[in-house]
Amino acid sequence: MTSDAYLAARAAHKTFDGRSVLTGIDASIRAGDVVGLLGANGAGKTTLIEMMLGLTPPTSGNVEMFGATAIEAPAALKRRVGFVPQGDELIGTLKGRQYLDLIASFYDSWDRELEERLVLLWGVDLAQLVSSYSTGQRQKLAIVGALAHKPELLVLDEPVASLDPVARRQFLKQIVEVTTDERRAVLFSTHIVSDLERLANRVWILKSGRLIWNGELDTLKESVIRVHVPQSAADLARMRLRQIISVRDSGSAGCRIVALRAPDEDWSSLEDVLGAEARIEHLSLEDIFVELHP
Amino acid sequence: MSPVLRILWLAFGPFGVLMLVGLCLTLVDGVPGNRRQFTAMFLCLLGTGVFLGARLAQFAKAGMWRWLPEGQKALSRARLIVLGAGLLALGVLITRGLRHGILEFRTGKTLLYTVLMGVGIAIAVAAWRRWARYPAGLLGRSPAAYILESNRAWTYLPAAMAATFYIPFVFHDFLRVHARDTYTAVAGGAAGFAAVAMLLIATSVAPRARLLWMLCGNSRAEIMRICERSLLSVLAVMVVFAWLAPTVLSLIFTPSFNWERSAWLVPVLFVAAIGPMYLGLALSTFAVWWRDMPRAHILFIVLLILPLAWRGAYAIVQPLERIPLLAPVLCGAAAAVALRAFALWRWRKIDWTCMKPNPVETRR
């Protein structure tokens, strides 16, 4: 773990009532990173985000925020983070304006101009009580609250889940604006793979509490292949591919193998080795995700 | 929880159940035989007034009866039956008192004051229940004030007050407290109320402060200090109200009012309530079973802590009769300092994933 990481976890485990939720998490986010966190429902995405942000301590291992232990992060470091939680955990008894004023009171760097622009763009009615907002409106308000103090690290837990397509597009545009500043970093979890492909330069894939992929998005796409081979070459393919994700036997039609390339694995001569009947295809991120969750 | 208990619970709420028990005990106890029992009756009326106020507030909040959902209508009917039973019990007590000559016409004026006060309290409680979320916000609009503002514990305070004043008179033998005069008894009740109220409010602070950790740039220790500052503001207001209750009663009912004793009550009330406040602040960090049960923590507090709090507060108030009070005040202050250190230690390692705030807060 290096101190230049905005967020970093080393061998972090988390258990609830003896049940393991996260296992052996090693990951970090640095300036310029836009990390998309993918995982099926219940994979532990929210727990991972909450652990990285210091809402909950890891059962074992370390989690650091800007070099300090996350749960003990002092105010100076916390103010560099903007967070949009998954649930609309806002204060329902306040009006939208009061809510934003409350959040703004904590930050010297609060940008009123940006706040007003976002509020206008998304049509958030600040005169209404938060409790009277629709789910989408609450989500927009939470996002404005997280963006307007221009955080160095922006963490969003399924931010677009409740947004309509127009608001979603505007939100993505805003995130793209954020990411143009190389000193800033974004971590966001989502189920919408197309959003992730549009924004992220790194991907974390969480499966059953384990981080099964932590790296560049492009590398991931290059590292997962689907190989269609005749039955005669199936054993050879199995021998050649070191990290097989899934194998589907289609009888006389052959065999379909999905594999992940190991860091030191060379696939340049794979087609030649497997023969002319073998067909190798690269997958989209959505296909990769589906293959990883059979 | 058994279905019968659940129905009772839903229909009456913790303080309603306690008030019912109190009323039954008072009826079983027989005719009011002395000044203390007369005071008990007065407090019984006070409790009924609070209960009536709470119901009025419910209707005010719902707009009109016809807008209440069917389920709430049934609940409200049940609660009105409790209220009717309470009023009937009071009527029986007063009639029997008059018939046996214990209540005389010369006490009629007092009785009139009492009834008027009961009605006044009912209206005040109704207003409180309807607009309870605003008082904390008036304390400076601090962030934690918002957390406190959305705290449902506020709406229980009047009922807590009724129970706090009432319980000591019902369980006086069990608690082994015998007030030398009405002022000391009411002052003890006021101190107990301040203590319980602060405990009630403080125990729900940490789950709500989760918002501050998530959305605002503060450390855990700072968040605790923000909450602490707001709670202290609330405590100051609480002490004023708790001081006013015995003082006003004493001014009305006592021919010679002792200002010195009344002035000493202020630090006593402060000391009686500040310890429970820090205890509540520390307790709020625990993710325990009673937090998950609706209103169960209130029952827990009422059944276990309230009589103890009252007894403790009473022990502090009792020396009012032999001023000075330096020793109990110092002991109370030392306990508060120790409890604050404990609370701070707990807050530094708080696990907010175990305490999701009530989703109702953000929903209509």
Interface residues (C-beta under 8 A of the other chain):
Chain A: T47 E50 L53 G54 L55 T56 P57 I71 E72 A73 P74 A75 K78 R79 R80 V81 F83 P85 G87 D88 E89 L90 I91 G92 T93 L94 L102 I103 S105 F106 Y107 V130 S131 S132 R138 A142 G145 A146 H149
Chain B: R133 P143 Y146 I147 E149 S150 R210 L211 W213 M214 L215 C216 G217 N218 S219 R220 E222 R348 K349 D351 W352 T353 C354 K356 P357 P359 E361 T362 R363 R364
